[in-house]
Every structure is written in C-alpha cells, then in structure tokens.
C-alpha cells in the first residue's frame, strides 16, 4: 500500500514532513506494552497501524483483507484497537479505508476476554447438561442448524468461543464431544475438520467410511469397481486424515479387505478411464431409470479406415476398406444421446496420448462427429475441464443440444 494512496488529499511536502511523525507513532504498539491513553482514539494512529499491518501481512489489494483474521490482528498488537469497533476488523477497515470486506468466522466467534469469562463452580463442566447447553448456545449464535454445519467448525473456533475446558474432557476432539453429548444424531466423524487421534487405525472406522459413505458417493457396487476410481475422486469426498494415514487407495483397501486379491498394477493402470466411469455415474443421476450403457459399440456407426496393400510384384496398390464399429464412451438409447469424455490429449499434446499424435485424435474426433450427425445420434463432447458435477454436465448437454434439454 502506498502512502500517497492513503493520503490523496495531502500535498507532497506535507506528506514528507509528517511521514516521520506517523512512522514513529506507528511503532508505539510494538515498542510499548501499553500505548498512551486515548492513543487509539486518533484516526491517524488507526490508519498508521492498518498501513503497517497491511505491509506486514502482504495486503496489496482490498480483497486481501478478507484473509486477515481476528487472531492475526491480536497477534500483531491490534487487540485494543479492535475493541473500539466491537472486535470487528471489517468495521475498522470500512471506517478507515472505506472498504467493504466480508467478516470471517473469527469475527463472528469473538474470543473470550478476561472480563467475559464465566465464573463457574467446581465440577460445572463435568455435568453433561452444561456441556450440551454450551454447544447449543454456540449453535444458536453461529446459526448452526444442521449437523453438516458442525463439520466446518474447527477446534480452535470452539476454544475461542470459550469451550477449551469442554474439549479437553474429550481429548481435544470436537467429533468425540458431539458424539457423546448428542448421541441422537448420526455423526459422520470423517467429515469433521479433524478426527480423533488414531481414528483411522481402527479397521471398523475405515470400513465404515469406505462402505457407508465413499462407496455410495462413487457408486461402487463391487470391490473391483475401486480399480476405476482416481485419487482426485476419492479425496473429493472428505475423509480428513484418511489419506495421510494410508497414503493411497490400494493400501487402504488392503487394510479393510485383506481377503481380496488386489492388483497394484490395476490401480496404476493409466487406461482405467476413471473420468469416463464418473461420467457414467453422473448420467445415471440425470437420466434416472434409463438404460445407460458404457463402452457401447453402435451397430450403425462405422469407422472407415483406408489402407493400401501391394499385390505380388506389381507396383499397383489395391485399396481396401476395413469396417469397424464405433465405440461410444456412454450411450443413452432412449434419447439417442452419445457422450464422449475428451481428455487433454484431444486438445493438445499430452503424456496421456498413448503414443498417438494430436492430429490423429483430431481426425478421429471429426469423423465420429460427422458419422453421429449423419445417423441422428446426438454426440455430447465433455471436455477435461468439466468439474465432475451432474449440474454442470446437465448444463453442457443443454448448451450443445438446447432443443433436447427437457
């Protein structure tokens, strides 16, 4: 942040004359344990502090303020200043720089200050009813209405709200605390920001995560389906600490299902078409109850590959036509929709091209498009930058075939 942008109304001479004074004042919060009375009441000191804070934390544009937390300001000796603005950094920045920033969770959960600590009797927190009341109050103030909202709350935020003693009763684990205090709720422990220590070393926990949650999300119907799942797909659905514990899907499955004969080569196979499989799963959600086929050989779509063969000693060549059915990644017969997942190698040279040149893929893609069009097959091309959601896939279909969007 430039000083001239902070003080546009001042002349250069005034700026140079006062810069030393502001600089000296800007160091008081560092040089002294307490600044003089009424020090933070001065807007010039507030501005000087924010400029110093911005330079220290790398704030270069208005949007950068959103990543500065309440704790950052307190750590940088700005706690007393925040008191003047209801402990809200967003209000302070708005007042001084006239910049609107979204208040972070640390502002909503204002750290408990000494004069706000509750004086409780001995054994108060040993009572489960008091513990429940604490989390219920926290939920009310933070507008936590569903169990899914708790999964985004960290233990640091609970402690900041005054729950340090409560968490310590459960080994510092929010998941264990809520499980114990609210047993009527079916908690998905693996979805919390952190899981209890050694949680994943228990086979029943890892198995519950794989079978009751991940397998349903990925539409896994038998153990061999795991071979066609990518690392990005499994990590998309949480499991905090699960992958740090096992390292990869193969080791996790061997731990949970040691009786199954797993093949490490199948997990590493580059041609397992994990993106195509996920495309198939999403289409089952878009077309529920429909007959959907993967790797479908269409009887009417034929490749026509030309090749020349020499006859005897003659220099003449005879041209032969070899016919081969086109294979579609996914086909929905009732709607006559064909879907092709276009990997990176369809757009530029890539290691995933399996040794084929880009122009060969381009030629085949063009021939497939023309052949599908000639036989009234609606070919939908799904690019590799698709975000893997059914919603965006539906948007791709609507964009390429708006007349068939219903």
BELRA-V660532 format. One record per run of one state. SS is the DSSP state (alpha for helix, beta for strand, coil for the rest). FROM is the first residue (numbers start at 0). LEN is the number of residues. If there is no record, write none. Layout:
# BELRA-V660532
((SS	FROM	LEN) (SS	FROM	LEN))
This chain:
# BELRA-V660532
((coil	0	2) (alpha	2	4) (coil	6	5) (alpha	11	15) (coil	26	1) (alpha	27	4) (coil	31	7) (alpha	38	3) (coil	41	1) (alpha	42	15) (coil	57	4) (alpha	61	6) (coil	67	2) (alpha	69	6) (coil	75	3) (alpha	78	5) (coil	83	5) (alpha	88	9) (coil	97	7) (alpha	104	4) (coil	108	5) (alpha	113	3) (coil	116	7) (alpha	123	3) (coil	126	1) (alpha	127	15) (coil	142	4) (alpha	146	4) (coil	150	4) (alpha	154	14) (coil	168	5) (alpha	173	8) (coil	181	7) (alpha	188	3) (coil	191	7) (alpha	198	3) (coil	201	1) (alpha	202	15) (coil	217	5) (alpha	222	6) (coil	228	2) (alpha	230	5) (coil	235	6) (alpha	241	5) (coil	246	2) (alpha	248	8) (coil	256	7) (alpha	263	5) (coil	268	5) (alpha	273	13) (coil	286	5) (beta	291	19) (coil	310	6) (beta	316	16) (alpha	332	3) (coil	335	1) (beta	336	6) (coil	342	1) (alpha	343	3) (coil	346	4) (alpha	350	3) (coil	353	4) (alpha	357	17) (coil	374	3) (beta	377	6) (coil	383	6) (alpha	389	11) (coil	400	1) (alpha	401	3) (coil	404	2))
